[in-house]
Amino acid sequence: FEFGTNWAAYSRYVGDVFGSALAAEGIFAFFLESGFLGILVFGWDRVSRPVHWFASLMVFLGSVFSSVWIVVANSWMQTPAGFHVVDGPRGPRAEIVDFWAMVFNPSSVERLWHVLSGSLILGGAFVCSVSGWYLWRRRHDWFSEQSLKIGLVVLTLGSWSALFSGHEAGSVIAEHQPAKLAAFEGHFHTEPAPLWLFGLPDLEGEGVRFGIAVPGGLSLLVHGDPTRPMQGLNETPREDWPNVGLVFQSYHAMLTIGVFFLALTSLGNVLWLRGALGATRWLHPVWVAAVVPAYLGNQLGWLSAEVGRQPWIVHGLLRTDQALSEAVTAELVATSIVLFGLVYLLLLAVWWWVLNAKIQHGPDAPGGPSNGGAIDAAAGGRLAGDH
């Protein structure tokens, strides 16, 4: 909807390429999710357990397919491939010449891996958060400890997967979007690049102040050689720089959150091996709060990726200020943002109310209206007396 209203020039230029990925997302993902979502939500007591499990699997696969095509489309904007530019009646536009080259563009696989890793982190952190809440309030102790273990497994896999996928994605950025990586690390001059732990980029002085860095750390991570020079922002025209301060801070905040989850999951697994995972009460509020940095980490990652490629909407081909709809005024855009914002605030309030009611209600005892879950079945009669 918004492509056609606010980004008409963009739609004309890359509609043949971008539309293919979005059409695939609609065919392979949207219909799969929508077709089985009703069974998943309302069919617990109306269909057999195998059918309900199958519906759950289809919704999960639909969500994964959706992420695949959305990331493919976005990755093409970062590292375009499989196209050529032709002159049309309303100006030049991109056309696909190799569909699979477009799908497997230089950054799509690594970025999809990283996005799915972030999803595992958020999903695992959410389960750990609810489980930690029950343990902290001394409710459903046995159930909560089992679900905490499941969440911890997913969170651990996601955290380590994000580490390795982030490294691979960074190597791709270094090759295809060196100005973005230079902005991530506040690297202004082509020379061996340090790895900044934190700091404050100084655009006038072309350096980083008030920070601590590992000398040659970035060169070592990207090229395996701490003495190898890396392209600095000075080789990119200043009008093509992204917002260095914002990108630097959002990127490093994301990294900090990633390190936090590596530490938290390592501690959690040690306590699990010692049989003290559920009994460590000081950690319960940490589990409860873990969903917040998990959500922020995902948002900060997207913020870094999208602001970092500015001023390009399609890297090297189309600038963001060239992609706008000329007929749409700033007032109309502001009005639509406000209206959409109000609608989504209402949906957020409803979601929050429903989710809170579900959490406060807690798991149903075996034999209750929601009997049939895997943990319920494993619990047997134990859950009925769980408080």
N, C-alpha and C positions, 0 to 999 in steps of 0.2 A: 504494500500500500504506500509506504513512505517513499520507496524508490520512484514511483510514478508521480508523486506530488512534489517532493522536495529535491529530488535528485534526477530530474528529467535528462539533463545532459549526460550524466553518468549512465543512465539506462540506455540512451541512444548509442553511446560509445561501446559499452561492454555487454549489452543485453544478450547478444548471441552466446557469449561465453558464460556470463553469470547466470543467465536464465536457465541454462542446461543443468547446472548444479542444483539450483533451487527446484527445478521441475523434478529432478531425481529424488530430492529430499521429500517432496510432496508425495510422489508415487510410492517410494520404498519405505518411508518412515511415517508420514502423517497418517495414511490410511491404515497402516499396521497398528499404530498406537490407538487411534480412535476406534478401530473395530473391536479391539479387545479390552479397552479401558473400562467399559461398562461392566463386562464380566468380572474384571478384577475388583472393581469397587463394590458392585452390588450383588455379585453372584456367589459370595462365600457360602451361604446356606441354601443356594438354589441350584448349584451344579456340583458335580462330583469333585473330589480333591484333585484327581489328575487333570480334569478340564480346567480347574481354577489355576493349578500350577502352570499349565500350558499357556493360559491367558497372561499370567504374570511374566512368563518367559518372553512372550511376544511383545508385551509392552516394553520390557527391558531392551529387547533387540531393536524395536522401533526407535527408542531413545538413542541407542548407539548409532543406528543408521542416520538419524537426524544429525547427530554431532559430526558424523563422517562427512556428510555433504555440506554442512555449514562451514566446517573447517576447511574443506577443499576449496569452497568458494572464497573464503577469506584468505587462504594461503595463496590462491592465484593472484589476489590483489597485492600480496607481499612479494611474491616471486613469480610473475606471469610467465607462462610457457604454453606451447601447443597452439599458437594463434598467429595470424598475420593481420596487418592493418590495411583496409581497403578504403577507397574514396567512395562515399555514398552521396546521395542527393542532398543530405543535410550535414555533410562534412565527413571526416574520417571516422571509421569505427572498426572495432576488433571482431574478427571472425575465427571460429575454431577451425584448425586444419588437422589437429590430432587430439581427439577427445581424451585418450588415455594419458597423453603428455600433459594435458590440462589437469587431469585428476591427480596424477603423480608428479606434480610440479616440484621444484627443488625443496620446498619446505613443508609439503602437506603431511608426509608420513610422520616426521619428527614432531610437528605441531599437534597432530591428532593424538599421538602417544602422550604428549604433555597434557593436553586437554583432558583426556580420559584419566590420566593420573590424578589431576586435580579433582575430577568427579569422584574418584575413589576416596580421596582425602576428605572431601565434604560429606560423602555418604557415611564413611566410617566415623567421622567426628560427630555427626548427628546421632548415630546409634550410641556412641560412647557418652554423648551429652545427656540423652534421656536416661540411659542406664545409670550414669553417675548421679543424676537427680534422685532417682529412686533409692540408690544406696545411701546417699547423703541424708535423705528423709527417712531412712530405715523402712522402706516399703518394698515389697516383692523382692526380698533379698536374693533368693536363689535364682529366680528368673533374671534379675538385673545383672548378676555376676556372669551368667551364661551369655546374655546379650552383649555385655561389655567385652567379653572375650572375642565374640564374633566381630564386633565393631573394631576392636584392637587389631585383629588380623587384617581386616580390610584397610584400616588406617596405616598400618605398617607397610603393606604392599604398595599403597598409593604414595606414601612418603618417599620410599626408596626408588620407586618408579619415576616419580617427579624429579628426583635428583639426576638420574641417568638420562632421562628424556630431555631435561633442561640443558644438560651438557651438550647433547647432540643438536638440539635446536640452536644453542649458542654458536656452535661451529658452523651451522648453515647461515646464521645471521652474519657471522664474520666474513663469509665468502660472498654473500649476495646483497647484504645490506650493511656494509661496514660503518656507515654514518650512524645507524641505529645503535650498533654495539658500542661505538665510541661515545654516544650520548648516555647509554646505560652506565658506562664506567667513568664518565667525565674525562675522556681521553682526547686531548686537544691536539697533540703533536705526534707525527708518525715516528715512533720509537718503541722500544720494549715497554709493554704496558703493565702497570701494577694492577693488583686486584684490591679495590677499595672496600674496606669493611663498612665505613660510613664516612660522611664528609659533606661539604657544602660547595657545589660547583661555582666557580667564579668566572663568568663569561668575559669580563674585561681583562682579568689577569690570565685567562685561559689556563686554569688549573683548578685544583680542589683544595679548599681550606678546611681547617679544623677537623681533619680526618686521620684515619689510620689505614695504611695500605700494606699489602704484601708485595715487595718489589718483584717485578717480573711475573706476578701470579697469573694475570690474565693471559699473557703470552704462553705461559706454561700450560694452562688449561686448554687453550685453543689449538696451539701448535706443538705442544710437548717440548718447547724450548724457551726458557725464560729470557733469552737474549734476542729473540726474533722480534723485529719491529712490527707494529700493528698500525694500520691506517688511522690517523687522527682526524678530528673534525676540521682541521685546517685545510685538508684537501677537498673539502666540500664547500661550495659557495655558502656564505652565511645565510642567505635567504632560503636555503634548502635545509637548514638545521631544524630539528624538532625543538620542542620546549625542553631544553637540556635539564633545567632544574627539576621540573616535574617528573620527567622520565627517570632521571637518576634516583630520586627519592622513592618513587613507586617501585622501581625495580629492586632496590636494596631492601625496601620493606617486605616485598614478596620473598626475597632470599632469607630474610630474618625469620619470617613465618615458617619457611621450609625447614630451617635449622631447628626451630622450636619443635616441630612435629617429629623430626628425627630423634631429638633428645627425649621427648615425651613418650614416643613409642618404644624406645630402647629401655627407658625406665619401667614402663608398663610391662614389657615382656620379661624383664628380670623379676619383677614382683610376681608375675604369673608363674614363672618357674619355681619361685619360692613358696607358692601357695598363699600369697598375701595380696593378690590384686584387689579383691573386693574389700579386704579388711583395712586397707590403708586409707583411713578417713580423711587425712589432710589432702589427699589427691582427688577426693570426690568433687569438690567445687572446681578443680582444674578441668576435670572431664566435662563438667556442666558447661564451662565457658569455652571449651575447645572448639565448638561449632562456629564461634564468632571469628577467630583468626582463620579458620578454614574457609569461610565465606569471603573474608576480606582478601585472603591470598589469591583466590580465583579472580576476584575483581581487579586486584592490583596487577595481576598478570596480563589481563586483557587491556587494562589501561596502559601498561608499558608497551604492549605490542602495537596498539592502535595509535597512541600519541607518538610513539617512536618512529612510525613510518611517515609522519607528516613532514612536509606539506603535500605528500602524494596520497591520492586515494587509490591509484594503481601505480605501484612503484616504477618510476622512470617513464611512465606513459601519460598519466593524467593527474593533474594537480587537483586538490580538493576544491579550491576556489573556482575551478573550471567546470566542476561537475554539478553545480547547483541549478535549480530551476529558476530561470530569469524572471518568470512571471510571479513568483511567490515572494511576498514582502516579508521583512523581518517581523512585522506585527502579526501576520498570519502564522508564521512559524512559532512565535511566542505563544499565541493563543492555542495552537494545537498541542504544544508541549504542556501547557497548564491543564488543558482538558484531559489529555492522556494521563498526566500526573495524578489528577484527581481520581480518575477511574482506577488506576493501579493502586492508589492509596486505599480506596475502598476495598479492592480485592485483597490487599495486604491485611487490612483489618479483619476481613472475613476469614482469611487463611489463618491468621494468628488466633482468632477465637476458636475455630474448629480444631486446630492443632493443640492448643492449650487444653481444650475439653478432652481430647483423646489422651493426652499425656496424664492429666489429672485422673481420668477414669482408670488408666492402667490396664494391664493384660487381663483377659477374661479367664476365669478358672475352667479347667477341663469340664466339658459337659454344658458350658454356657453357650450363648448365642454365637460366639466367634470361635468355637472349638475347631481345631484342625491344624493349627500352626505347628511347625516342626518342634519348637521349644515346648509348646504345650504337650505334644505327644511324648517328648522325652521326659517331661516333668512328671507325668502320671498324676498321682494324687498329691504330689508334693506342693504344686502350685496352689491347690485349693486352700491350704492352710498357710500360705506365704503372706506375710504382712510387711 
